[in-house]
Amino acid sequence: MSFTRILRDRRGIALMTTMLVAFAVSAIAIAAVMMTLNATLVGKYAERASAVDAAALAGVEEARSRLNTTRSMYPATGFTTIENNATVKNASNVAIPKLTRSTYVGPSGIASGQYGVVGSIISVARDSFGNKVVRRLEVNQESFSKFAYFTDFETDTNSSTIVFGGGDQIRGPVHSNDLIRINTTPTPAATFFDQVTTANSTINNQGNATFGKTPLLGVARIPMPTVTDLNKLDSMATIGGTRFTGSTAGDAGEANTRVHFLTIDLGSPYGVQGFFMVYQAGTVTTIIPPEDYVSASLPPASALGAGTLLERSPNCGDFATGGRFMPAYYHDTTTLALHQHGISTYTNANKIARRDSSLVKGTNSRCFLGGDSVLTKPAIATGGNAAWLTTGHPDGGAWVQAPGGIQASLAGLGAVITNRPDANYLFPLSRQWNTSFKGVVFVGGKVIVDGVIHGRVTVASTGNIIFGDDITYFQGLNRDCATGDIAGYFSGQSIMVSNNVMNAPQTLNTDGSHLSTPAGTYRSYVTNTDEVIHGFFLTLKTYGAEENGLGASNVERCLIGGTFNAGRGCLVTFGGIIQSRRGAVGLTSGQGYIKRYQYDVCGATDPPPYYPTTGVFIKNRFYELDPTRFSAAAWYAANQN
């Protein structure tokens, strides 16, 4: 009987095993179903999250497009709400269910514009399932300093058309709102190494130019800056104590105000630093008009008497025994002890003879812009004028003292500054010694500029900005774009190179560089016959050389890019030219300058302070922000300086 019971027990185990197997199979089936359901849910969640993220990314791009269409939408401070919980549509313009978006725009970082116009577009997208994404696009407005060449009109101020030709080579971006014209000869007549764009539908004689990139035709017109943009720079300079009142007197290449840039080695820990000084003309017209003196213009016969021009100049003279300099005008009124030329009998007659026959022909002859210390009448005891900063100039002018706060700040540097005679006349190109400095120097009227720039500065003027001599970067051309030297020039009138005794060769007893059919022997009165100018030049009128068609035609050697002669050598620029109308710098017959223009790539990424922008916003970098308790108002408030 026990054997029978054992057999019945085994049949029960089989049943239980069958049931367990059934349960296991059911569990596996249920698990498979659950996994499938979970995968579906995860996929749908990922799809929704992806849609939310895509909506946020699309939002910043749509906002950038709207900004470039309606530029008034961009605020100077705070932020603008472009859309608030708006319905999001797909590519077929169909609303996406349960998905909304808010988009904001405003300045970020340093919002003043000193380092360019930089802003942030923020897009917040969310759905009804709790997904939320916050995306930020950093944008910046293109500066006009991105261009190597820009014109509103391809005609000059007389409405005459100007063409690219003669083997012109243009490096860097080129744009014109007008029809670009290429000459018929030579072949090719011009070479463009970078992108060329024009608002016109064609380029005249395009086939006779070489293009590094296919030109873009019919692009949107880029409006020129306006007087409103210039007035912004006026206010910035006023804040920084670097706003000066000039004059409109004189010819186009003459000015009563001179801004001279210089460098000073302050020693450890500051090293070489940049400064500028300002000379203001007086009212004395006994010798020549003050604006002629400041700009070193050729003295007119009406001011000095018939037949007495360069040889009576207050800006030119020579270095004699002991290195003492004597302006030509003082040669016949100064004692022998002050200016020894090795003449045993130094009567007025032979002083004048020495001046006229040798002074402005000798290798020691030089010319200087008005205000230079060597141009003041020497004192007998010292051979120089110790008060040259305030007195002794033939026009009665003087250098401008810096505000007391700047003087006190620089005095803290000790003897390296206080021992200098010009200590109280130095304006630093740095906030370290002028905390209010905005990087802008503004002149109400015309201004003549020269010197060596070490810093970041924009020179602006309601009148002409005139280059009286070379103006270059202390760091040279191969510097760091973010921190290196850079200069911008913005004129409400024209920007030009002066036809003065510094830039143009001259003759004795004639109008020299002002003659259309010159005669006589020409001589240069500077060590470097090329004019070298660094910076970006923006003018609401034209950029060119004063009286470019007058004077010598082939007497000065172009020192850069080949052995060529021209009337005034080469005009060498490093930067970019932005002008309303094209200006000329020379003629094919040889007068004026040969062009040697080089583009500065730093202008595209690190423009001069407060330099005008095209208004076009370009993409910089994308960021993803933490969506938890995100507030647009709080973010912009925390990220605007």
PyMOL commands that set and color helices and strands:
alter all, ss='L'
color gray80, all
select helices_A, chain A and resi 2-69+71-73+144-146+206-208+227-240+290-295+301-304+310-312+321-323+328-330+336-338+348-359+373-375+404-411+415-418+423-425+512-514+602-605+632-638
alter helices_A, ss='H'
color red, helices_A
select strands_A, chain A and resi 80-89+95-107+118-127+132-143+149-153+168-170+174-176+190-192+196-198+209-211+216-217+243-245+257-265+272-280+316-319+325-327+365-367+398-399+427-428+440-444+447-453+456-461+465-473+486-491+495-497+531-545+556-558+564-566+570-581+594-599+613-625
alter strands_A, ss='S'
color yellow, strands_A
deselect
rebuild
show_as cartoon
